[in-house]
Amino acid sequence: MALDFLKSDEQEEDAPDTSEFVELDAEPSDAEDRDVTIRAETLTELDDVDMAQKHLRNGDIVWVNIKQLRGRDMSNLKRAVKRLRKTVQSVDGDMAGVDEDWIIASPSYANIARSDDGEKAS
């Protein structure tokens, strides 16, 4: 056919150039290989927040019991929560209050799912 040369040009243009592709290994990411460690810390004084911060920086999820500090000194509790919040932000993590006595803080690889007001958490 007289127009066959047009077809072959279109097919060559549509064919992907393999020199533009980068081959990647199919190895699992570090997050998939990571052992997840969950720590529990109790705040009895302001300095106790240091250990929770250390665990967060090491990539651990931390449950923080604030009941004792809340009963003793509310201003120190506010300072401790502020310090913990800054650490969570620096590791690009997440933090949430579970109830009046517990806070959970997680590093960047773990997200905290929050229930809606109308739903019960399971």
Backbone as JSON, one array per atom type, in Angstrom:
{
  "sequence": "MALDFLKSDEQEEDAPDTSEFVELDAEPSDAEDRDVTIRAETLTELDDVDMAQKHLRNGDIVWVNIKQLRGRDMSNLKRAVKRLRKTVQSVDGDMAGVDEDWIIASPSYANIARSDDGEKAS",
  "N": [[0.84, -1.17, 0.0], [0.41, 2.31, -0.54], [0.63, 4.1, 1.57], [1.96, 2.81, 3.63], [4.4, 3.47, 4.73], [3.83, 5.5, 6.54], [2.53, 4.2, 8.64], [4.53, 2.6, 9.78], [6.27, 4.52, 10.83], [4.69, 5.68, 12.85], [4.38, 3.51, 14.58], [6.99, 3.11, 15.4], [7.45, 5.45, 16.83], [5.65, 5.16, 18.92], [6.68, 3.02, 20.27], [8.27, 2.23, 23.27], [11.26, 3.72, 24.48], [13.78, 1.92, 25.72], [16.05, 2.79, 26.93], [15.46, 4.9, 28.55], [14.4, 3.97, 30.89], [14.78, 3.0, 34.29], [16.09, 0.32, 36.0], [14.9, -1.25, 38.86], [15.61, -2.89, 41.93], [13.68, -5.45, 43.45], [13.53, -5.35, 46.27], [12.42, -5.51, 49.66], [11.33, -2.6, 51.49], [12.92, -0.67, 54.14], [11.05, -0.2, 56.13], [9.36, -2.39, 55.99], [10.98, -4.44, 56.87], [11.47, -3.82, 59.45], [11.41, -4.45, 62.92], [8.75, -3.93, 65.01], [8.62, -2.1, 67.89], [6.96, -1.6, 70.88], [6.69, 0.57, 73.49], [6.1, 1.22, 76.98], [5.77, 3.93, 79.06], [5.88, 5.68, 82.15], [4.99, 8.77, 83.41], [6.17, 10.36, 86.11], [7.45, 12.55, 86.95], [8.78, 15.58, 85.49], [11.25, 15.03, 84.24], [11.01, 12.4, 83.42], [10.03, 12.31, 80.88], [12.14, 12.32, 79.15], [13.03, 9.67, 78.62], [10.9, 8.63, 77.14], [11.09, 10.29, 74.91], [13.58, 9.47, 73.93], [13.02, 6.81, 73.17], [11.2, 7.31, 71.09], [12.85, 8.64, 69.24], [14.45, 6.5, 68.59], [12.77, 5.05, 67.05], [10.62, 3.68, 68.17], [7.26, 2.88, 69.15], [5.41, 4.61, 71.57], [3.62, 4.28, 74.52], [2.36, 6.44, 76.85], [1.88, 6.88, 80.2], [0.19, 9.24, 81.94], [-1.05, 9.72, 84.3], [-0.06, 9.85, 87.02], [1.63, 12.14, 87.0], [-0.18, 14.06, 86.21], [-1.85, 14.15, 88.42], [-0.14, 15.21, 90.31], [1.26, 17.6, 89.38], [0.11, 19.86, 87.3], [1.22, 21.85, 85.65], [3.82, 20.9, 85.1], [3.07, 18.63, 83.71], [1.96, 19.76, 81.4], [4.27, 20.92, 80.32], [5.78, 18.6, 79.86], [4.21, 17.25, 77.96], [4.35, 19.11, 75.91], [7.11, 19.0, 75.29], [7.24, 16.34, 74.43], [5.54, 16.47, 72.22], [7.02, 18.15, 70.52], [9.2, 16.48, 69.98], [7.89, 14.41, 68.63], [7.05, 15.81, 66.36], [9.55, 16.4, 65.27], [10.46, 13.91, 64.45], [8.68, 13.42, 62.53], [6.29, 12.19, 63.27], [3.34, 10.96, 64.97], [0.86, 11.8, 67.4], [-1.45, 11.14, 70.01], [-4.1, 11.58, 72.34], [-5.33, 9.03, 74.34], [-7.05, 8.49, 76.48], [-7.91, 10.12, 79.56], [-5.68, 9.39, 80.97], [-3.67, 8.32, 79.35], [-1.34, 8.71, 76.66], [-0.49, 8.23, 73.29], [2.34, 7.92, 71.27], [3.92, 7.98, 68.14], [6.46, 7.08, 65.72], [7.41, 8.13, 62.35], [6.74, 5.98, 60.61], [4.44, 4.78, 61.54], [1.01, 5.28, 61.71], [-1.57, 6.86, 63.59], [-4.76, 5.8, 63.97], [-7.75, 7.46, 64.21], [-10.89, 7.33, 65.77], [-14.16, 8.23, 64.61], [-16.45, 10.64, 66.05], [-19.03, 9.6, 66.24], [-18.68, 6.87, 66.05], [-17.76, 3.83, 67.71], [-14.65, 2.96, 69.1], [-12.89, 0.05, 68.26]],
  "CA": [[0.0, 0.0, 0.0], [1.22, 3.51, -0.72], [0.79, 4.82, 2.84], [2.54, 1.93, 4.64], [5.53, 4.12, 5.4], [3.29, 6.29, 7.64], [2.24, 3.29, 9.73], [5.77, 2.16, 10.43], [6.8, 5.65, 11.61], [3.87, 5.82, 14.04], [4.67, 2.41, 15.49], [8.31, 3.32, 15.97], [7.34, 6.52, 17.8], [4.91, 4.66, 20.07], [7.47, 2.01, 20.99], [9.04, 2.88, 24.34], [12.72, 3.66, 24.42], [14.17, 1.25, 26.97], [17.19, 3.46, 27.55], [14.94, 5.89, 29.48], [13.91, 3.32, 32.1], [15.74, 2.61, 35.3], [15.69, -0.95, 36.59], [14.96, -1.23, 40.31], [15.53, -4.18, 42.59], [12.41, -5.65, 44.15], [13.81, -5.66, 47.67], [11.49, -4.81, 50.56], [11.87, -1.38, 52.09], [13.34, -0.78, 55.54], [9.88, -0.23, 57.01], [8.81, -3.74, 56.01], [11.9, -5.3, 57.59], [11.63, -3.3, 60.8], [10.67, -5.0, 64.04], [8.03, -2.85, 65.68], [8.71, -2.17, 69.34], [6.02, -0.72, 71.57], [7.16, 0.79, 74.86], [5.2, 1.89, 77.91], [6.49, 4.78, 80.0], [5.05, 6.39, 83.13], [5.53, 10.08, 83.8], [5.93, 10.74, 87.51], [8.01, 13.9, 87.04], [9.09, 16.16, 84.18], [12.42, 14.39, 83.63], [10.66, 11.08, 82.88], [9.71, 12.43, 79.45], [13.38, 12.08, 78.39], [13.08, 8.28, 78.17], [9.91, 8.49, 76.06], [11.67, 10.95, 73.74], [14.65, 8.6, 73.43], [12.4, 5.69, 72.47], [10.65, 7.83, 69.83], [13.97, 8.88, 68.32], [14.94, 5.19, 68.16], [11.78, 4.45, 66.16], [9.65, 2.88, 68.91], [5.96, 3.45, 69.5], [5.45, 4.8, 73.02], [2.43, 4.56, 75.32], [2.81, 7.24, 77.99], [0.9, 7.01, 81.28], [0.36, 10.58, 82.51], [-1.94, 9.84, 85.46], [0.63, 10.29, 88.24], [2.09, 13.52, 86.85], [-1.38, 14.91, 86.15], [-2.33, 14.31, 89.78], [0.83, 15.95, 91.11], [1.65, 18.94, 88.93], [-0.44, 20.07, 85.97], [2.12, 22.67, 84.83], [4.87, 20.01, 84.6], [2.45, 17.77, 82.7], [1.87, 20.54, 80.17], [5.63, 21.02, 79.78], [6.18, 17.28, 79.37], [3.47, 16.99, 76.72], [4.91, 20.02, 74.9], [8.39, 18.43, 74.87], [6.96, 15.12, 73.68], [4.97, 16.9, 70.94], [8.13, 18.65, 69.69], [9.96, 15.32, 69.53], [7.06, 13.74, 67.63], [7.13, 16.61, 65.14], [10.89, 16.31, 64.69], [10.61, 12.62, 63.78], [7.56, 13.37, 61.59], [5.41, 11.15, 63.78], [1.96, 11.27, 65.31], [0.6, 11.7, 68.83], [-2.87, 11.28, 70.31], [-4.55, 11.23, 73.68], [-6.23, 7.89, 74.29], [-8.04, 8.91, 77.47], [-7.32, 11.11, 80.47], [-4.46, 8.88, 81.6], [-2.71, 7.76, 78.4], [-1.01, 9.34, 75.38], [0.31, 7.36, 72.43], [3.2, 8.67, 70.34], [4.5, 7.05, 67.18], [7.35, 7.66, 64.72], [6.82, 8.4, 61.04], [6.25, 4.8, 59.88], [3.18, 4.32, 62.12], [-0.04, 6.29, 61.81], [-2.57, 6.61, 64.62], [-6.11, 5.92, 63.42], [-8.66, 8.05, 65.18], [-12.28, 7.0, 65.49], [-15.07, 9.37, 64.51], [-17.22, 10.85, 67.27], [-20.21, 8.75, 66.23], [-18.31, 5.46, 66.04], [-17.03, 3.32, 68.86], [-13.37, 2.36, 68.76], [-12.89, -1.38, 68.57]],
  "C": [[0.89, 1.24, 0.0], [1.49, 4.24, 0.59], [1.38, 3.95, 3.95], [3.71, 2.58, 5.39], [5.07, 4.99, 6.58], [3.01, 5.41, 8.87], [3.51, 2.9, 10.48], [6.39, 3.28, 11.26], [6.02, 5.82, 12.92], [4.19, 4.73, 15.05], [6.03, 2.59, 16.15], [8.27, 4.42, 17.04], [6.64, 6.04, 19.07], [5.7, 3.65, 20.88], [8.31, 2.71, 22.04], [10.54, 2.69, 24.14], [13.21, 3.11, 25.75], [15.36, 1.92, 27.63], [16.74, 4.51, 28.58], [14.5, 5.28, 30.81], [15.05, 2.94, 33.01], [15.24, 1.32, 35.94], [15.92, -0.89, 38.1], [14.91, -2.65, 40.85], [14.22, -4.26, 43.35], [12.65, -6.07, 45.59], [12.81, -4.91, 48.55], [12.15, -3.58, 51.17], [12.23, -1.62, 53.55], [12.14, -0.89, 56.47], [9.28, -1.63, 57.09], [9.69, -4.69, 56.81], [11.98, -4.95, 59.07], [10.79, -4.1, 61.8], [10.02, -3.83, 64.76], [8.11, -3.08, 67.18], [7.76, -1.14, 69.94], [6.46, -0.64, 73.03], [6.06, 1.45, 75.68], [6.05, 2.66, 78.91], [5.48, 5.47, 80.92], [5.74, 7.69, 83.5], [5.16, 10.36, 85.25], [6.5, 12.13, 87.79], [8.42, 14.33, 85.64], [10.24, 15.44, 83.49], [12.13, 13.02, 83.04], [10.34, 11.13, 81.39], [10.95, 12.17, 78.59], [13.44, 10.66, 77.83], [12.08, 8.05, 77.03], [10.43, 9.14, 74.78], [12.76, 10.08, 73.11], [14.07, 7.43, 72.63], [11.82, 6.14, 71.13], [11.75, 8.05, 68.81], [14.57, 7.58, 67.8], [13.93, 4.45, 67.29], [10.76, 3.57, 66.85], [8.34, 3.64, 69.07], [5.91, 3.51, 71.02], [4.05, 5.11, 73.57], [2.91, 5.28, 76.57], [1.66, 7.38, 78.99], [1.16, 8.34, 81.99], [-0.43, 10.78, 83.8], [-1.23, 10.39, 86.69], [1.07, 11.75, 88.14], [0.91, 14.49, 86.81], [-1.92, 15.16, 87.55], [-1.42, 15.16, 90.64], [0.99, 17.41, 90.68], [1.21, 19.15, 87.48], [0.5, 20.9, 85.09], [3.28, 21.83, 84.29], [4.32, 19.04, 83.55], [2.38, 18.5, 81.37], [3.24, 20.69, 79.51], [6.09, 19.69, 79.18], [5.5, 16.95, 78.05], [4.01, 17.87, 75.59], [6.25, 19.48, 74.38], [8.19, 17.18, 74.02], [6.41, 15.47, 72.29], [6.07, 17.4, 70.0], [8.97, 17.5, 69.15], [9.2, 14.57, 68.44], [7.12, 14.5, 66.31], [8.49, 16.49, 64.48], [11.14, 14.98, 64.0], [9.49, 12.39, 62.78], [6.57, 12.28, 61.98], [4.01, 11.66, 64.06], [1.77, 11.06, 66.81], [-0.89, 11.92, 69.07], [-3.12, 10.92, 71.77], [-5.56, 10.09, 73.57], [-7.38, 8.09, 75.27], [-7.36, 9.91, 78.4], [-5.96, 10.69, 81.0], [-3.37, 8.44, 80.62], [-2.57, 8.63, 77.15], [-0.23, 8.29, 74.58], [1.07, 8.23, 71.45], [3.88, 7.67, 69.42], [5.45, 7.78, 66.24], [6.68, 7.71, 63.36], [6.23, 7.18, 60.35], [4.91, 4.3, 60.4], [2.2, 5.48, 62.23], [-1.03, 5.89, 62.89], [-3.94, 6.84, 64.0], [-7.02, 6.43, 64.52], [-10.09, 7.69, 64.79], [-13.1, 8.28, 65.4], [-15.86, 9.47, 65.8], [-18.41, 9.91, 67.36], [-19.9, 7.27, 66.3], [-17.62, 5.08, 67.33], [-15.73, 2.71, 68.38], [-13.41, 0.89, 69.13], [-11.53, -1.87, 68.95]]
}
